[in-house]
Amino acid sequence: EIIADAGAKGAVTVATNMAGRGVDIKINDEVKALGGLYIIGTERHESRRIDNQLRGRAGRQGDPGESRFFLSLEDNLLRIFGSDKIKNIMERLGIKEGESIESRMVTRAVENAQKKVENLHFESRKYVLEYDDVANEQRKTIYVYRNELLDPNYDLNEKINSNRVEYVDYLFENAEIFDGMDKDDINYEPLIAALRNEIGENFTIEELKEFSNVNQTKDYIVKRLKDAYDERMKVIDDEQKNAIEKQIYLQIVDRDWREHLYQMDILKTGIGLRGYNQKDPLTEYKKESYNLFLELVLRLKTDSIRALQGIRFKTKEEIEAEERARELAQQRAMAELERAMKTNKEAQNTNEQQSLPNTPIRVPKKPRRNEPCPCGSGKKYKDCCGKSGPKKGEFAK
């Protein structure tokens, strides 16, 4: 609304160089007769497009109007990109400091400075786009796979079986067990420990050494893992099994993809330093990001097998037994709590009794002289126990 009223007679509107885009500034006949809208720019933008948008606010749709820009040689645009050229022009023309000049040569010098900045920004955007294209290609691959998982008709059985084989290959490689090794030189302990710790499957060195080569050992482990997985999945129907498998795969894909993007950001932050080693940072980024993507694909396969092989379903009897054990444990805990509270209360009562002050010993009140003597003699106190001399009765103590 403010920009729309900028064409009123006598109006002075201060705005940024982008203010009011898309707003029609209307002027009446009186303003048209006075020359229309007048645009004053206090500097030139790095982009000619922005200056043209600002200049174009005047003289729209056949209306009269003018524009004028005021620049200083201390403006960033001229100081950084056009200082030498314009300085030479000023010296040739003999312009003194503080004087204003209007020259087509200066205008062209400013436009050339703008072109330099625009080219610089274009190269920067192009550079960023090339980096983003690397991640975008990886993103397309991941989302094709993710969309397959979301397809209701997609069957994961074949994918799980192939991933299981690659998982076992991965464990053998980490354990430094390779095909062609002599059977007596193979140390199966790291492999057995990995299978036990990662997926809870127990193997013995004796059963693995029964095979003559590494490939037979791999096939045996893969079969054992598949049989164990199928046996655990027998307690649910195929629809539930497929839903569980897809849910696990989707969670792993989302988690590992987020971690991969984080690693890519870290790589991009420091990849420019490769230029100091006479290497193209973009080429290095493509190579490093490709290696990270290969690691991501392997991590997706191994993490999914770890999660699936670790699934354990409980039977109805096991659940009921656990519930009974839980109830019994709660009852025992309540009983222990009640005993503890009772013991604590008894100890507290004992402490309270021990902390009470000693009961004072009541001493009989000394009778007056004319009152009956408490010894029971029937005499007055002054004539009996109250006499001077040796005391009798209670007061003789």
PEFENVEN-V359622 format. One record per residue. N is the residue number from 1. RES is the residue in one small letter. PHI is phi in degrees with one decimal (* if undefined). NEAR is the number of other ideal C-beta (glycine too) atoms within 8 Angstrom. Layout:
n/res/phi/near
N/RES/PHI/NEAR
N/RES/PHI/NEAR
//
This chain:
n/res/phi/near
1/e/*/4
2/i/-66.3/8
3/i/-66.9/11
4/a/-62.3/10
5/d/-92.5/9
6/a/-67.9/13
7/g/-91.7/11
8/a/-70.2/7
9/k/-64.0/7
10/g/78.0/4
11/a/-78.8/8
12/v/-122.5/4
13/t/-112.9/8
14/v/-97.5/3
15/a/-145.4/9
16/t/-73.7/4
17/n/-72.2/10
18/m/-110.2/7
19/a/-69.0/7
20/g/79.6/11
21/r/-62.5/6
22/g/88.6/3
23/v/-98.7/7
24/d/-88.0/5
25/i/-90.6/12
26/k/-92.9/6
27/i/-124.8/9
28/n/-90.5/8
29/d/-63.6/5
30/e/-63.5/7
31/v/-67.6/12
32/k/-60.8/11
33/a/-66.2/6
34/l/-83.7/7
35/g/119.7/8
36/g/82.0/14
37/l/-76.5/13
38/y/-120.7/10
39/i/-100.0/12
40/i/-118.1/8
41/g/-102.6/13
42/t/-92.9/5
43/e/-167.3/10
44/r/-104.7/10
45/h/-75.7/11
46/e/-65.1/8
47/s/-109.9/10
48/r/-64.5/10
49/r/-60.6/6
50/i/-67.6/11
51/d/-62.2/14
52/n/-66.1/8
53/q/-64.6/11
54/l/-70.0/13
55/r/-63.2/10
56/g/-72.6/8
57/r/-68.4/13
58/a/-96.3/13
59/g/72.6/10
60/r/-84.6/10
61/q/54.9/3
62/g/83.1/4
63/d/-72.9/11
64/p/-72.2/7
65/g/169.8/13
66/e/-139.8/10
67/s/-144.2/12
68/r/-147.2/8
69/f/-113.5/10
70/f/-111.4/8
71/l/-123.8/10
72/s/-124.5/7
73/l/-66.4/10
74/e/-90.5/5
75/d/-62.1/10
76/n/-57.0/5
77/l/-60.3/16
78/l/-79.6/15
79/r/-66.7/8
80/i/-88.8/7
81/f/-109.5/9
82/g/-132.0/12
83/s/-65.1/10
84/d/-64.2/6
85/k/-63.6/10
86/i/-70.4/13
87/k/-61.0/9
88/n/-65.4/8
89/i/-62.3/12
90/m/-62.0/10
91/e/-66.8/7
92/r/-66.1/6
93/l/-81.5/8
94/g/71.2/5
95/i/-78.4/6
96/k/-91.9/5
97/e/-64.7/3
98/g/97.3/3
99/e/-81.3/6
100/s/-100.0/3
101/i/-131.1/8
102/e/-131.6/4
103/s/-150.9/8
104/r/-64.3/5
105/m/-64.9/7
106/v/-66.6/11
107/t/-60.9/8
108/r/-65.7/8
109/a/-64.0/12
110/v/-65.0/14
111/e/-63.8/9
112/n/-65.0/10
113/a/-63.3/13
114/q/-63.8/16
115/k/-61.9/9
116/k/-61.1/9
117/v/-65.1/12
118/e/-62.2/11
119/n/-64.3/8
120/l/-62.7/8
121/h/-66.5/10
122/f/-63.7/8
123/e/-63.0/8
124/s/-65.8/8
125/r/-64.8/8
126/k/-63.1/8
127/y/-63.6/9
128/v/-63.3/8
129/l/-62.9/8
130/e/-64.9/9
131/y/-66.3/11
132/d/-67.5/8
133/d/-63.8/8
134/v/-62.6/11
135/a/-67.3/11
136/n/-67.6/8
137/e/-63.9/8
138/q/-65.7/12
139/r/-61.7/8
140/k/-60.9/8
141/t/-62.1/9
142/i/-65.0/10
143/y/-75.5/8
144/v/-63.1/8
145/y/-64.4/9
146/r/-66.0/10
147/n/-65.7/8
148/e/-63.3/8
149/l/-64.1/12
150/l/-78.3/8
151/d/-69.7/7
152/p/-61.4/3
153/n/-93.1/4
154/y/-79.1/9
155/d/-101.0/6
156/l/-88.6/11
157/n/-57.3/6
158/e/-64.5/7
159/k/-63.2/7
160/i/-66.1/12
161/n/-64.1/9
162/s/-69.8/8
163/n/-66.7/12
164/r/-64.6/14
165/v/-63.5/10
166/e/-67.3/11
167/y/-65.2/12
168/v/-65.9/12
169/d/-59.5/9
170/y/-62.8/11
171/l/-66.5/11
172/f/-64.7/12
173/e/-65.9/9
174/n/-64.8/8
175/a/-83.1/11
176/e/58.4/7
177/i/-114.7/11
178/f/-124.2/8
179/d/-63.9/6
180/g/98.4/5
181/m/-72.4/9
182/d/-67.9/5
183/k/-59.7/8
184/d/-74.8/4
185/d/-91.5/6
186/i/-86.2/10
187/n/-105.3/8
188/y/-86.6/12
189/e/-62.2/7
190/p/-61.2/10
191/l/-66.1/13
192/i/-63.9/13
193/a/-64.0/8
194/a/-65.3/11
195/l/-63.7/13
196/r/-72.7/10
197/n/-75.7/5
198/e/-86.4/8
199/i/-128.9/9
200/g/73.2/7
201/e/-102.9/10
202/n/-104.5/7
203/f/-126.7/12
204/t/-116.3/7
205/i/-62.6/8
206/e/-62.8/6
207/e/-71.2/8
208/l/-77.2/14
209/k/-82.6/9
210/e/-71.4/5
211/f/-93.4/8
212/s/-80.3/4
213/n/-141.4/9
214/v/-67.9/12
215/n/-62.0/7
216/q/-64.5/9
217/t/-64.4/10
218/k/-61.3/12
219/d/-60.4/8
220/y/-64.9/11
221/i/-65.7/12
222/v/-60.3/11
223/k/-65.0/8
224/r/-59.6/10
225/l/-65.9/13
226/k/-66.1/10
227/d/-62.9/8
228/a/-64.8/10
229/y/-66.9/12
230/d/-62.8/8
231/e/-64.3/7
232/r/-70.8/10
233/m/-81.1/10
234/k/-67.0/6
235/v/-77.4/6
236/i/-123.5/8
237/d/-82.1/5
238/d/-63.8/5
239/e/-65.4/6
240/q/-64.4/8
241/k/-60.1/10
242/n/-63.6/10
243/a/-65.3/8
244/i/-64.7/10
245/e/-62.1/11
246/k/-65.6/12
247/q/-62.7/8
248/i/-64.7/11
249/y/-63.0/11
250/l/-63.5/11
251/q/-62.7/8
252/i/-68.9/12
253/v/-60.6/13
254/d/-63.3/8
255/r/-65.5/8
256/d/-69.7/12
257/w/-68.4/10
258/r/-61.6/8
259/e/-64.6/8
260/h/-65.4/12
261/l/-62.2/9
262/y/-63.4/8
263/q/-66.2/9
264/m/-65.2/11
265/d/-63.3/8
266/i/-62.2/8
267/l/-62.5/12
268/k/-65.4/9
269/t/-62.1/6
270/g/-106.5/7
271/i/-70.0/11
272/g/-62.7/6
273/l/-67.4/8
274/r/-63.7/10
275/g/-62.0/9
276/y/-67.8/5
277/n/-99.6/6
278/q/60.0/4
279/k/-122.5/8
280/d/-74.3/7
281/p/-58.5/11
282/l/-65.8/9
283/t/-62.1/8
284/e/-64.7/11
285/y/-64.7/13
286/k/-63.3/9
287/k/-66.1/8
288/e/-65.7/10
289/s/-67.2/13
290/y/-64.9/8
291/n/-63.9/8
292/l/-63.3/12
293/f/-68.6/11
294/l/-61.6/8
295/e/-64.4/8
296/l/-62.0/12
297/v/-61.3/8
298/l/-64.8/10
299/r/-66.2/9
300/l/-61.0/11
301/k/-69.2/12
302/t/-70.6/12
303/d/-64.6/10
304/s/-66.5/13
305/i/-67.8/13
306/r/-58.5/11
307/a/-67.8/10
308/l/-69.9/11
309/q/-67.3/13
310/g/-86.5/9
311/i/-68.3/10
312/r/-132.2/5
313/f/-103.8/8
314/k/-101.6/6
315/t/-75.9/7
316/k/-62.3/5
317/e/-64.5/6
318/e/-65.3/8
319/i/-64.6/9
320/e/-64.2/8
321/a/-63.9/8
322/e/-65.9/9
323/e/-65.0/8
324/r/-64.0/8
325/a/-62.6/8
326/r/-66.9/8
327/e/-64.4/8
328/l/-62.8/8
329/a/-63.5/8
330/q/-65.3/8
331/q/-62.4/8
332/r/-63.1/8
333/a/-65.0/8
334/m/-65.3/8
335/a/-63.7/8
336/e/-61.6/8
337/l/-66.0/8
338/e/-63.8/8
339/r/-62.5/8
340/a/-64.5/8
341/m/-66.1/8
342/k/-65.7/8
343/t/-60.7/8
344/n/-64.4/8
345/k/-67.7/8
346/e/-63.2/8
347/a/-64.1/8
348/q/-68.6/8
349/n/-63.3/8
350/t/-62.0/8
351/n/-64.0/8
352/e/-66.1/8
353/q/-65.3/7
354/q/-68.4/6
355/s/-87.6/5
356/l/-69.3/5
357/p/-67.6/3
358/n/-62.4/3
359/t/-69.4/4
360/p/-66.3/4
361/i/-85.9/4
362/r/-79.6/4
363/v/-99.1/4
364/p/-57.0/6
365/k/-68.0/4
366/k/-66.9/4
367/p/-69.2/10
368/r/-75.8/5
369/r/-61.5/8
370/n/-92.2/6
371/e/-81.9/8
372/p/-58.8/8
373/c/-71.3/16
374/p/-65.8/10
375/c/-75.0/9
376/g/89.2/5
377/s/-79.1/6
378/g/87.4/5
379/k/-92.5/8
380/k/-68.7/11
381/y/-61.6/15
382/k/-70.1/8
383/d/-95.2/8
384/c/-118.8/13
385/c/-73.1/13
386/g/-87.2/11
387/k/-64.9/7
388/s/-72.3/2
389/g/107.0/4
390/p/-58.9/4
391/k/-84.3/7
392/k/-124.7/8
393/g/64.8/10
394/e/-63.9/8
395/f/-83.9/9
396/a/-83.8/8
397/k/-76.3/3
//
